[in-house]
Amino acid sequence: MTPVALVALVAFMLSEPYSHLAGAISLDFGGKQGNAAASGITDGTDTSGAFWPGTV
């Protein structure tokens, strides 16, 4: 297996459980009424958390 394929496989395996977990957390926090807002906050927090270490 080439290194690029291996990295792609690892990224796919890490991304999928995170996506499902973020959706479940959003449903727990927001319920049926606030699900979209909770999902946006969850994903926005993740994105900003990935951004800040590169700028510091």
N, CA, C and O of each residue as an XYZ file, in Angstrom:
224
protein
N       0.849     -1.175      0.000
C       0.000      0.000      0.000
C       0.894      1.238      0.000
O       1.850      1.323      0.771
N       0.578      2.187     -0.863
C       1.404      3.395     -0.960
C       1.167      4.294      0.252
O       0.118      4.216      0.891
N       2.132      5.139      0.563
C       1.953      6.041      1.712
C       0.743      6.965      1.567
O       0.068      7.254      2.555
N       0.465      7.426      0.358
C      -0.678      8.317      0.151
C      -1.985      7.575      0.425
O      -2.889      8.125      1.054
N      -2.088      6.349     -0.035
C      -3.289      5.554      0.212
C      -3.445      5.257      1.700
O      -4.558      5.261      2.226
N      -2.331      5.001      2.372
C      -2.382      4.733      3.805
C      -2.842      5.957      4.583
O      -3.665      5.839      5.491
N      -2.321      7.127      4.239
C      -2.748      8.367      4.899
C      -4.229      8.627      4.630
O      -4.956      9.034      5.537
N      -4.686      8.399      3.399
C      -6.093      8.591      3.066
C      -6.975      7.634      3.858
O      -8.044      8.024      4.328
N      -6.546      6.409      4.008
C      -7.313      5.432      4.774
C      -7.404      5.819      6.246
O      -8.475      5.728      6.847
N      -6.307      6.242      6.818
C      -6.302      6.662      8.222
C      -7.195      7.891      8.409
O      -7.952      7.965      9.377
N      -7.111      8.852      7.489
C      -7.939     10.049      7.588
C      -9.418      9.696      7.499
O     -10.234     10.251      8.235
N      -9.766      8.782      6.607
C     -11.157      8.366      6.472
C     -11.639      7.674      7.740
O     -12.757      7.912      8.195
N     -10.801      6.824      8.307
C     -11.191      6.091      9.508
C     -11.323      7.019     10.719
O     -12.117      6.739     11.617
N     -10.570      8.102     10.762
C     -10.675      9.042     11.869
C     -11.824     10.020     11.671
O     -12.453     10.443     12.641
N     -12.099     10.380     10.439
C     -13.118     11.389     10.144
C     -14.533     10.857     10.348
O     -15.379     11.563     10.896
N     -14.799      9.663      9.930
C     -16.160      9.126     10.012
C     -16.673      9.012     11.448
O     -17.776      9.487     11.717
N     -15.939      8.413     12.377
C     -16.466      8.359     13.752
C     -16.660      9.747     14.349
O     -17.599      9.968     15.115
N     -15.779     10.685     14.004
C     -15.926     12.044     14.519
C     -17.221     12.674     14.004
O     -17.933     13.338     14.759
N     -17.522     12.469     12.736
C     -18.735     13.043     12.155
C     -19.977     12.491     12.836
O     -20.909     13.239     13.132
N     -19.996     11.210     13.081
C     -21.152     10.618     13.756
C     -21.238     11.084     15.205
O     -22.331     11.337     15.710
N     -20.107     11.198     15.870
C     -20.104     11.637     17.260
C     -20.555     13.089     17.364
O     -21.305     13.436     18.277
N     -20.111     13.940     16.448
C     -20.527     15.350     16.480
C     -22.030     15.477     16.278
O     -22.672     16.317     16.907
N     -22.589     14.658     15.414
C     -24.036     14.683     15.213
C     -24.799     14.249     16.447
O     -25.820     14.845     16.790
N     -24.316     13.218     17.115
C     -24.972     12.744     18.334
C     -24.870     13.767     19.457
O     -25.827     13.970     20.204
N     -23.727     14.405     19.576
C     -23.557     15.436     20.599
C     -24.486     16.615     20.325
O     -25.076     17.179     21.247
N     -24.611     16.984     19.048
C     -25.499     18.090     18.691
C     -26.942     17.782     19.052
O     -27.657     18.652     19.549
N     -27.372     16.560     18.809
C     -28.736     16.185     19.179
C     -28.933     16.205     20.686
O     -29.998     16.589     21.168
N     -27.916     15.797     21.431
C     -28.026     15.812     22.890
C     -28.111     17.241     23.425
O     -28.925     17.530     24.302
N     -27.279     18.125     22.905
C     -27.250     19.502     23.405
C     -28.422     20.329     22.898
O     -29.043     21.063     23.666
N     -28.727     20.213     21.609
C     -29.725     21.090     21.018
C     -31.131     20.540     20.984
O     -32.095     21.303     20.918
N     -31.263     19.233     21.029
C     -32.589     18.646     20.879
C     -33.092     18.846     19.458
O     -32.309     19.123     18.549
N     -34.397     18.705     19.268
C     -34.957     18.850     17.927
C     -35.000     20.307     17.481
O     -34.892     20.581     16.286
N     -35.151     21.232     18.394
C     -35.280     22.641     18.028
C     -33.923     23.303     17.747
O     -33.816     24.096     16.811
N     -32.916     23.000     18.516
C     -31.630     23.685     18.379
C     -30.534     22.837     17.780
O     -29.355     23.116     17.996
N     -30.891     21.808     17.031
C     -29.894     20.893     16.487
C     -28.937     21.594     15.522
O     -27.731     21.354     15.572
N     -29.452     22.446     14.657
C     -28.594     23.129     13.680
C     -27.616     24.063     14.366
O     -26.446     24.113     13.989
N     -28.067     24.798     15.355
C     -27.178     25.708     16.077
C     -26.106     24.935     16.842
O     -24.935     25.315     16.829
N     -26.503     23.861     17.502
C     -25.538     23.062     18.253
C     -24.519     22.416     17.321
O     -23.342     22.308     17.666
N     -24.964     21.986     16.144
C     -24.045     21.392     15.177
C     -23.047     22.429     14.678
O     -21.858     22.136     14.551
N     -23.522     23.635     14.395
C     -22.629     24.701     13.946
C     -21.605     25.083     14.995
O     -20.440     25.318     14.676
N     -22.032     25.146     16.237
C     -21.107     25.484     17.324
C     -20.075     24.384     17.498
O     -18.892     24.665     17.692
N     -20.514     23.136     17.430
C     -19.591     22.009     17.578
C     -18.545     21.999     16.468
O     -17.353     21.855     16.741
N     -18.978     22.149     15.225
C     -18.032     22.144     14.111
C     -17.171     23.401     14.087
O     -15.996     23.340     13.723
N     -17.736     24.529     14.468
C     -16.950     25.763     14.520
C     -15.866     25.708     15.575
O     -14.761     26.209     15.365
N     -16.178     25.102     16.706
C     -15.177     24.944     17.764
C     -14.044     24.046     17.295
O     -12.876     24.310     17.579
N     -14.388     22.995     16.584
C     -13.372     22.089     16.059
C     -12.474     22.803     15.053
O     -11.254     22.640     15.076
N     -13.075     23.583     14.181
C     -12.295     24.287     13.163
C     -11.387     25.329     13.796
O     -10.222     25.444     13.417
N     -11.896     26.078     14.744
C     -11.047     27.085     15.379
C      -9.957     26.434     16.223
O      -8.861     26.979     16.352
N     -10.253     25.273     16.798
C      -9.223     24.555     17.549
C      -8.100     24.055     16.662
O      -6.955     23.954     17.102
N      -8.418     23.744     15.424
C      -7.383     23.318     14.487
C      -6.616     24.512     13.941
O      -5.467     24.364     13.524
N      -7.224     25.683     13.936
C      -6.588     26.881     13.380
C      -5.561     27.485     14.322
O      -4.465     27.839     13.887
N      -5.886     27.611     15.592
C      -5.044     28.354     16.531
C      -3.644     27.785     16.749
O      -2.708     28.577     16.848
N      -3.435     26.490     16.831
C      -2.050     26.026     17.046
C      -1.095     26.428     15.917
O       0.099     26.610     16.157
N      -1.605     26.566     14.697
C      -0.735     26.976     13.595
C      -0.364     28.440     13.629
O       0.634     28.836     13.027
N      -1.141     29.253     14.319
C      -0.859     30.689     14.354
C      -0.021     31.092     15.550
O       0.584     32.164     15.548
N       0.025     30.267     16.551
C       0.759     30.628     17.780
C       2.227     30.354     17.602
O       3.015     30.589     18.519
